[in-house]
Amino acid sequence: MISQQLNDLITRIGPDTAAGAVHRKYWQPAALTDELPDAGAGDPPMLPVNLLGERLVLIRDAAGALSLATREAAAGEPPAHHPAREDIKLVAGGPTYPVIEKNGICFAYLGDGEAPAFPNFDCFRAPESHVFAFKGLWQCNWLQALEIGIDPGHASFLHRFLHDEDPSDGYGKQFRDKAANTDMPITQVLREYPRPEIKVEETDFGLKITALRHMDGDLTHVRVTNQIFPSAICIPMSREMIITQWHVPIDDENCYWYTMFTSFQNPVDKAVMRAQRLKEHSLPTYAPLKNRANNYHYDPAEQKSLTYTGMGLDINVHDQWAVEGMGPIQDRTREHLGRGDAAIIRYRRMLRKAIKELETGQAERLPMQDRQATSQLVGPLSNDAITGSEDWLAASLAADQERRSAAPWDAHI
């Protein structure tokens, strides 16, 4: 457990907060490219954006360049509010921020000084044909949204399926593929081996998290996921795709997840991926259709026979229920972390260290602040493998190399 003062320190992200200052040293997803309206007659396209406690508007000028300008917020404005074009009022002389488009997401830099470089991660260097971007609204603080993504053990319980679907019908869905090079669905692995051994290593970009599920026959399932500082994760979705997902603070009590689904060998079927997700979300706010107001469509009959939560087969809904159920800001004064929370503990130490280094004028010591070194970062490795328990590391690397060698784009690491 931690003190209320420390909980406030690591969760609050407004313009004058310590954790907010850390977030402002990094490029943050501000909008999907698909959200920006087409240019009208004589008026530049404008999209309201609520980000890091600020009310902003994304503007594309006549030359196609993007920027974020400060706008006036209406009294009591909801966090995902999209006012009409005629109701947008810019703040004269207010700050503006640079924006860069990357494979379907507009990233903004809200910090002082020169913006950091983008790493050469797979989601950024893959061609547009091999990346699909989407987002969703969660009504909770960004940190609890991130922490569920760096908890490898939760998938064996929160995402437990009592029956396994045909992996051939699982395109675009997480945990539906076969595990590594076997005929065992990944849902079966997670269900039958629920207590992984967790290893955490610090990297140049954040954390590498390895979950080892020791199986019968002296085999081990190796699942490698990553925390990308300050608020993103990179995890395997299937043998073909990975997920890079940012947990972006809107304000202290709301956040968006932004995801890039990156395919190695084949182009992404974006029509299928978009249709799957629009069945679960409403536009233009990208708010989930299953939510606290309708009890996340909880069905006790389904919980008895099909899923652990009784909330359908979309695992994103399971995560949403778990993180929103903690309240707008999780009360960490009452928690008791254990061995399975190794990545969460290590991440909080990294965040507190980054806060301290900013406060002491040592911003260059934060992860990925060296422009040249950051631009050369590749990967990160993120996959599943099953192998003999003695050679799990080599097998994980080999499985990753096999997938990368089949990519028609430069996926080397």
C-alpha positions, 0 to 999 in steps of 0.5 A: 500500500502507499500513502494518499499523497504518493497516490496523488503524485503518480496519478494526477496529470494536469498542467501543474502536476509532477506526473503530468510533466513526465507525460508532456516529455513524450509524444501522446496520441491526440486523435485518430486520423479518421476523426479529423473532418474533411476540409470545408469551404474556406474553413480549416478542419477542426477537431476538439481534443481533450488531452492531459487536462487541457481543452484543445482543438486539432487543426489541419491547415491549407498545406496539410500540416497539423497542430493543436491549439488551445480552446475555451471549454464550456462549463461542465464539459464532459471529457469526451465532448465534441462541440460543433464547429461553430461552437469552438472558440480558440484562446487568443495567444494560447499555446499551440503544440506540434502534431505528427501523423503515424499510421492512423494516429495523430501524436502531439507533443505538449512539453517544453523544448525539443520534442523527442524522436520517435523510436523505430518500433514495429508499429511506426515502421510497418507500412500503412497497409499493415497497421490498423488504429482504433481507440476507446474511452474508459472512465477511470484514471490512466494509471490503473488502465496501464497497470492491468496491461502490465499484469501477465497473470490477470489474463488467466482469470479475467479473460478465462474462457470455459470453452475454446473457440475455433482459432481459424475464426479468431481473426482480429480478436485477442487470445483466439489464435493457436499457441505458438506452433501447437494446436492448443488454443491460447485460451486453453493455455491461459486457463490450464496454467494460471500462475505464471512465473514473471520476470521483469527487466528494465530496457531503454524504452521501459520494461520487458515482461516475461511470463513463463507458464510451466506446462506438462511434459517439461514444456514452458509457454513463454509470453513476452510483453512490454511497457513503453514509458510512460503509458504504453504497452506492446503485447502479442495479439496472435502469431501474426499481429502485435498490439501497441496500446497507449493509455492516454489521460484525458483528465485525472478521471478519464482516459482513452486507449489508442491501439495500433494493430501491426501485422508482420506478413499480411496486410491488415483487413481493416474493414473487418477490424473496424466493423468488429470494434464498432459493434462495441463502441459509439461514435464520435466519442468512441465510448463503449456500448457496454458500460457501468450504466448497463452493468456491462451486459453482465449475464449470469448464465453466460458466466456459468457456462462460457466466460469468467466475467459473464460480459461477452467475448470481447476481452476489452470489456473485461478490462474496462469493467476491472479498471472502472470498477476501481473507481475514478482513481484507484485507492492504492492506500488499501492495496497489497501487492504481491509476487505477481505484481512485479511489473507494476512495482517496477513501473511505479519505481520508474515513474517516481524516478522520472518525476524526481529527475524532472524536478531536479533538472535532469530530464535527459535521464528519462527513458527515450529522451536521447534523440539519436539513441531513441530513433535507433530503438527497434522492436520490441520483441512481443510474442508467444512461444512453447518450448522445452523448459531449459531453452525458453529464451532461445526459443522465444527469440527464434519464434520472433525471428521467424515471424519477422523474416516473413514480413515484406517490410523491414522488421529486423531487430 
